[in-house]
Amino acid sequence: MKIICVGIIGPQNNPLLIHTDFSGEERKNIEYIVYTALDFCEEKIPAMSGNKKSSLFESYLGLLFPTEDLRVYGYVTNTHHKYVLVLDDSDVKDVDTKKFFVQLHDIFIQAISNPFYNYGEKIESLNFISNLKSLISKS
């Protein structure tokens, strides 16, 4: 699984973090894909709310949509933060993406629990970015 981009979007669809190694026009295209994924998230979330089962992976939205050479996955937290994961079009297992999202959720909780973080603002913590890069390199 090769991670192209990780996006964390706030409850009001405000971007808190879009992490990618691309720049320029390629970055704009990746950001466009992340914003497009929000529409797919909004379609899937109401369908999930009717599910009464309590599960750790209940927040996992799965494959939101594929592009020609990328696959976009989604996850939503109970606080309505949305995580978007853009991967290359290689063979990806749902178990691996679920595990990544759960670990991302853990480091996100640590970041926003910091008393110096202002809730709803962009995440610029060097510690969070370091933990995210480490998580990406493990995947």
Rosetta blueprint (number, residue, H / E / L):
1 M L
2 K L
3 I E
4 I E
5 C E
6 V E
7 G E
8 I E
9 I E
10 G L
11 P L
12 Q L
13 N L
14 N L
15 P E
16 L E
17 L E
18 I E
19 H E
20 T E
21 D L
22 F L
23 S L
24 G H
25 E H
26 E H
27 R H
28 K H
29 N H
30 I H
31 E H
32 Y H
33 I H
34 V H
35 Y H
36 T H
37 A H
38 L H
39 D H
40 F H
41 C H
42 E H
43 E H
44 K H
45 I H
46 P H
47 A H
48 M H
49 S H
50 G L
51 N L
52 K L
53 K L
54 S L
55 S L
56 L H
57 F H
58 E H
59 S H
60 Y E
61 L E
62 G E
63 L E
64 L E
65 F E
66 P E
67 T L
68 E L
69 D L
70 L E
71 R E
72 V E
73 Y E
74 G E
75 Y E
76 V E
77 T L
78 N L
79 T L
80 H L
81 H L
82 K E
83 Y E
84 V E
85 L E
86 V E
87 L E
88 D E
89 D L
90 S L
91 D L
92 V L
93 K L
94 D H
95 V H
96 D H
97 T H
98 K H
99 K H
100 F H
101 F H
102 V H
103 Q H
104 L H
105 H H
106 D H
107 I H
108 F H
109 I H
110 Q H
111 A H
112 I H
113 S L
114 N L
115 P L
116 F L
117 Y L
118 N L
119 Y L
120 G L
121 E L
122 K L
123 I L
124 E L
125 S L
126 L H
127 N H
128 F H
129 I H
130 S H
131 N H
132 L H
133 K H
134 S H
135 L H
136 I H
137 S H
138 K H
139 S L
